């Protein structure tokens, strides 16, 4: 989601990173005094309440948020929203973790969905279940991915901030040159591997596709749709073991096929920027990505085509990586003001501005139906594919052990990508590490 990706939410995957949060364990479950409790309740002499928001945005998204805040303050003269934090979203977890330990934290912070379970262990995180139940947008009108990403043990622990999905962007010119028809919805992962093989021209530095090779969340989240499609899950029903012991190896066979064919560009650096540069230079036939990348692809002048992810079953399935606005308790006045602002921000007329200007997908069907969004879709090749994918998108579980599970799977993916292990051996090593993490009391 960001030159919209880089400008809006830097190192967008980035947006998908698993996060560390080890220090958070020291403060989780321990009550600490908020910066507004006793020393600064955020209420001025004239009754104006100041809300501190650590937004983590840069450039395009920061400018969009500043415009929304200005409009909010004009319509709510007794509430001021102070944008700050001093860090980008990639390191927000560390910043918030330290702030919670010190007892001086913001009212709202931008938290990656994959980090929410750990942050929500702090007693200072505000439960928003009541807010969404009576909010301006019916909760069920949100896409399931928006709801699931902020729900933990049946309680809503944050407000959805951004939404995306994965699809495949194809270079039309390279498909024509290879004599391949453009793929259509319903194609298979076998088709994907075959297309990548045909599109590859090693002597000309041309690759069929790409995959992040750092072992981080950017590497991992592309594999979950394959696992889900095969009937697996991140964690099994008992909660003590991974839910992909068998399906994970089958999913990794796709990665192994790309590696054997030498049809995959393996990006060695975090953020996938090199992979995207290869695609945007016209030297890659297909890239699995989200809507945040479309502006850069258009700017590069690539004649492109967007198609849903392939599948094994013929059923559409993709992944969404929503991020959140997480609220922290700094006393009644600031908490109520923060709720008012987030409720206002969630209204379709604000959400659509944020989506268009900052590079997100609509959080709700009401936003999707607005003329402004429909006009954006009509002007942007392939955007409708990403939006439609939300109908079947799934999210990673809001689980405190997810970072360790992700790390173990990331190592397995990289081992297979680099030809250092078979899918079966890599998955066994992954299961050993991930299952051990799942047994640790949280």
Secondary structure, DSSP 8 states (H G I E B T S, - for coil): ----HHHHSSSGGGTT-----TTHHHHTT-----TTTTT--SB-TTS-EEEEEE----HHHHHHHHHHHHHHHHH-TTEEEEEE-SS-GGGHHHHHHHHHHHT---SEEEEEGGGHHHHTTSTTB---HHHHHTSSS-GGGB-HHHHHTTEETTEE-SEEEE----EEEEEHHHHHHTT-----TT-BHHHHHHHHHHH-BGGGTBBSEEEE-SSSHHHHHHHHHHHHHTT-EEE-TTSSSEE-TTHHHHHHHHHHHHHHHT-EEEE-STTSHHHHHHHHTT-BSEEEE-GGGHHHHHHTT--EEEE---BSSSS--EE---EEEEEB-S-HHHHHHHHHHHHHHHSHHHHHHHHHHHT---SBHHHHTSHHHHHHHHHSTTHHHHHHHTTSEE-----TTHHHHHHHHHHHHHHHHTTSS-HHHHHHHHHHHHHHHHTS--
